[in-house]
Structures are given as C-alpha cells and as structure tokens.
Amino acid sequence: MTELPFLTVNEWIEEMERLAYGPLALKPWEFEKLTPAEFNQMVDGYRRRQETAEDTMAWALSLLLSPYSKTKIRPSMLLDR
C-alpha cells in the first residue's frame, strides 16, 4: 500500500488554491467561502466533466479514423483507462 505524502495545512491550502484558481476558475472570495467538502465536490464534478469531454473526443476520433483502418477503432482503444 502506497502512503500519501503528509502535507501541512499551508501546503494543502496552496495545492487546493492551484485547483481553485486554475481549472475551477474560482475567485479568492468564492474559494474562501467553501467548506472542504464543498470544494471536494466541485473537484469531483470537474473531473467528471473532463472524463465526459475525453469520452466525447475519443468517440469522434474513432469515427474519423475507422474508415482508414482495417479493424474497427473503438473509443476505448483511444483512452488510457
């Protein structure tokens, strides 16, 4: 079993701020009002949206590539999951 690295409170906040201000596009006052549970829910939602976008791109790419391949290209073949 792999142990997770121990983060101090300040290190944890810095990591969460990177997510909040980057991919989640939160403003500082919006981030400060969230509880850790609410923030985690926002991160989970972001990850689900990203997975859905990747699935959609893989599906479209498989449709585009299939006519040029002897074997049927499935979206799952293009994803790293």
C-alpha positions as CSV (number, residue, x, y, z in Angstrom):
1,M,0.0,0.0,0.0
2,T,1.4,3.4,-1.0
3,E,1.4,6.0,1.6
4,L,0.2,9.5,0.7
5,P,2.7,12.4,1.4
6,F,2.0,14.3,4.5
7,L,1.1,17.9,3.8
8,T,0.9,20.7,6.3
9,V,-2.2,22.8,6.4
10,N,-0.5,25.6,4.5
11,E,0.8,23.1,1.8
12,W,-2.7,21.7,1.5
13,I,-4.2,25.1,1.0
14,E,-1.6,26.0,-1.6
15,E,-2.4,22.8,-3.6
16,M,-6.1,23.5,-3.3
17,E,-5.7,27.1,-4.4
18,R,-3.9,25.9,-7.6
19,L,-7.0,23.8,-8.4
20,A,-9.4,26.5,-7.3
21,Y,-7.9,29.4,-9.3
22,G,-6.9,27.3,-12.3
23,P,-9.3,24.6,-13.6
24,L,-12.2,25.6,-11.4
25,A,-11.8,29.3,-12.1
26,L,-12.9,30.3,-8.7
27,K,-12.3,33.8,-7.3
28,P,-10.5,34.1,-4.0
29,W,-13.6,35.1,-2.1
30,E,-15.5,32.2,-3.6
31,F,-12.8,29.7,-2.6
32,E,-12.7,31.1,0.9
33,K,-16.5,30.6,1.4
34,L,-16.4,26.9,0.5
35,T,-16.1,24.2,3.1
36,P,-13.6,21.4,2.3
37,A,-16.5,19.0,1.5
38,E,-18.0,21.5,-1.0
39,F,-14.6,22.1,-2.6
40,N,-14.1,18.3,-3.0
41,Q,-17.5,18.1,-4.6
42,M,-16.5,20.8,-7.1
43,V,-13.2,19.0,-7.9
44,D,-15.2,15.7,-8.4
45,G,-17.6,17.5,-10.7
46,Y,-14.7,19.0,-12.7
47,R,-13.1,15.6,-13.1
48,R,-16.3,14.1,-14.3
49,R,-16.7,16.8,-16.9
50,Q,-13.2,16.2,-18.0
51,E,-13.8,12.5,-18.4
52,T,-17.0,13.2,-20.4
53,A,-15.1,15.5,-22.7
54,E,-12.4,12.9,-23.2
55,D,-15.0,10.2,-23.9
56,T,-16.7,12.5,-26.5
57,M,-13.4,13.3,-28.2
58,A,-12.4,9.6,-28.3
59,W,-15.8,8.7,-29.8
60,A,-15.5,11.4,-32.5
61,L,-11.9,10.4,-33.3
62,S,-12.8,6.8,-33.6
63,L,-15.5,7.7,-36.1
64,L,-13.0,9.8,-38.1
65,L,-10.3,7.1,-38.1
66,S,-12.4,4.0,-38.6
67,P,-12.7,4.4,-42.4
68,Y,-8.9,4.3,-42.7
69,S,-8.3,1.3,-40.6
70,K,-8.8,-2.4,-41.3
71,T,-10.1,-3.0,-37.8
72,K,-12.8,-1.1,-36.1
73,I,-11.4,1.6,-33.9
74,R,-13.4,1.8,-30.6
75,P,-13.3,4.8,-28.3
76,S,-12.0,2.6,-25.5
77,M,-8.9,1.8,-27.6
78,L,-8.0,5.5,-27.6
79,L,-8.5,6.1,-23.9
80,D,-5.9,5.4,-21.3
81,R,-8.3,3.9,-18.8
